[in-house]
Amino acid sequence: MTDQTSILLVVLLAAVVAALFVYNRRQKQRFEDERAERRRKLEQIKADARRKQQASETDGT
């Protein structure tokens, strides 16, 4: 293998590693965003349920 070929392989390998790192970071961020959205929706559902329960308790007395 010539020096040029070795250098080219190292550069290509570094580019692949960098691309995988960026892809992994984006996927992780997307996952975290979706997780936060699900938590917000769940908290909203819980708050709505509490309001309905409190409203029905005040109507019943």
C-alpha positions as CSV (number, residue, x, y, z in Angstrom):
1,M,0.0,0.0,0.0
2,T,1.4,3.4,-0.8
3,D,1.5,6.3,1.5
4,Q,-1.2,8.1,-0.5
5,T,-3.6,5.1,-0.2
6,S,-3.0,4.8,3.5
7,I,-3.7,8.5,4.0
8,L,-6.8,8.3,1.9
9,L,-8.1,5.3,3.9
10,V,-7.5,7.1,7.2
11,V,-9.3,10.2,6.0
12,L,-12.2,8.2,4.7
13,L,-12.4,6.3,8.0
14,A,-12.3,9.6,9.9
15,A,-15.1,11.0,7.7
16,V,-17.3,7.9,8.3
17,V,-16.7,8.1,12.1
18,A,-17.6,11.8,12.1
19,A,-20.7,11.2,10.0
20,L,-21.9,8.4,12.4
21,F,-21.2,10.7,15.3
22,V,-23.3,13.5,13.8
23,Y,-26.1,11.0,12.9
24,N,-26.1,9.5,16.4
25,R,-26.3,13.0,18.0
26,R,-29.2,14.0,15.8
27,Q,-31.1,10.7,16.5
28,K,-30.5,11.2,20.2
29,Q,-31.8,14.8,20.1
30,R,-34.9,13.7,18.2
31,F,-35.6,11.0,20.7
32,E,-35.2,13.4,23.6
33,D,-37.5,15.9,21.9
34,E,-40.2,13.2,21.3
35,R,-39.8,12.0,24.9
36,A,-40.3,15.5,26.2
37,E,-43.4,16.0,24.0
38,R,-44.9,12.7,25.4
39,R,-44.2,13.9,28.9
40,R,-45.9,17.3,28.2
41,K,-48.9,15.5,26.7
42,L,-49.1,13.2,29.7
43,E,-48.9,16.1,32.2
44,Q,-51.7,17.9,30.2
45,I,-53.9,14.8,30.3
46,K,-53.3,14.5,34.1
47,A,-54.1,18.2,34.6
48,D,-57.3,17.8,32.6
49,A,-58.3,14.8,34.6
50,R,-57.6,16.6,37.9
51,R,-59.7,19.6,36.7
52,K,-62.6,17.3,35.7
53,Q,-62.4,15.4,39.0
54,Q,-62.4,18.6,41.0
55,A,-65.3,20.0,38.9
56,S,-67.4,16.9,39.5
57,E,-66.6,16.9,43.2
58,T,-67.7,20.5,43.5
59,D,-70.9,19.8,41.5
60,G,-71.7,16.9,43.7
61,T,-71.7,18.7,47.0
